[in-house]
Amino acid sequence: MSSPYCCPNCKTNKSRFNIIKQVSQSVKMDPQSGVILEEYNSESLSPFHMAYRGPEYRVQCGACGLVEDERTFIKFGEKN
C-alpha cells in the first residue's frame, strides 16, 4: 500500500479510497440448511478443501465505488 493509486473507472480519483482487508473463513456447510457443520484452520483443511488464494486487500474508489484488486489501482496509478 505504498504505491500511488488511480481509479481505472472514473480516472480522476487519486486520493480517496477504502482499503478492504480480506479475511477468509474456511467452513463446511450443510447443503440443505446452510448451517456451518465444521470450521477449518489453515493447518487442518480437509483433502477436498482448497485454501484461499485470493488477494489480501481489495480497494474501493471513494468517488465512484468501484471495487477491484489492489494491483489494478496501482497499475493505473503508475500510468498517470
C-alpha positions in Angstrom: 0.0 0.0 0.0 2.9 2.4 -0.5 2.2 2.9 -4.2 0.1 5.7 -5.8 -3.4 4.7 -6.8 -5.7 5.9 -9.5 -9.2 4.7 -10.2 -9.4 2.9 -13.5 -13.1 3.6 -13.7 -13.5 7.3 -13.0 -9.9 8.1 -13.9 -9.8 11.2 -11.7 -9.6 9.9 -8.2 -6.1 9.6 -6.9 -6.6 10.3 -3.2 -9.9 8.8 -1.7 -10.0 5.0 -1.3 -11.3 2.4 1.0 -8.8 -0.4 1.8 -10.7 -3.7 2.3 -8.7 -6.3 4.2 -10.0 -9.8 3.2 -10.1 -12.4 5.9 -11.2 -15.8 4.7 -13.0 -18.4 6.9 -12.9 -22.0 5.7 -16.1 -23.8 6.5 -18.1 -26.9 5.6 -21.8 -26.2 5.3 -24.9 -28.3 5.2 -26.1 -28.1 1.6 -29.8 -28.0 2.5 -29.8 -25.7 5.5 -26.7 -23.7 5.1 -25.7 -24.4 8.7 -21.9 -24.4 9.3 -21.0 -28.0 10.2 -17.3 -27.6 10.5 -14.7 -24.8 10.6 -11.2 -25.4 9.4 -8.0 -23.5 10.1 -5.1 -23.4 7.6 -3.4 -26.4 9.2 -6.4 -28.7 9.3 -8.0 -28.3 5.9 -9.6 -31.5 4.5 -8.1 -33.0 1.4 -11.1 -31.8 -0.6 -11.0 -28.2 0.6 -8.7 -25.8 -1.2 -7.1 -23.0 0.8 -8.0 -19.3 -0.1 -5.5 -18.0 -2.6 -7.1 -14.6 -3.4 -5.7 -11.1 -2.8 -5.1 -9.9 0.8 -6.5 -6.5 0.0 -9.2 -5.1 -2.2 -9.6 -1.4 -2.9 -12.8 0.6 -3.3 -12.7 4.0 -5.0 -14.1 6.6 -2.7 -15.6 8.6 -5.6 -17.3 6.1 -7.9 -17.5 3.0 -5.7 -15.5 0.6 -7.9 -14.1 -2.4 -6.0 -11.1 -4.1 -7.6 -7.9 -5.9 -6.7 -5.2 -3.5 -5.3 -2.9 -4.2 -8.2 -5.4 -2.8 -10.7 -5.4 0.6 -8.9 -1.6 0.5 -8.6 -1.1 -0.2 -12.3 -3.4 2.5 -13.3 -1.7 4.9 -10.8 1.7 4.2 -12.5 0.3 5.2 -15.9 -0.8 8.7 -14.7 
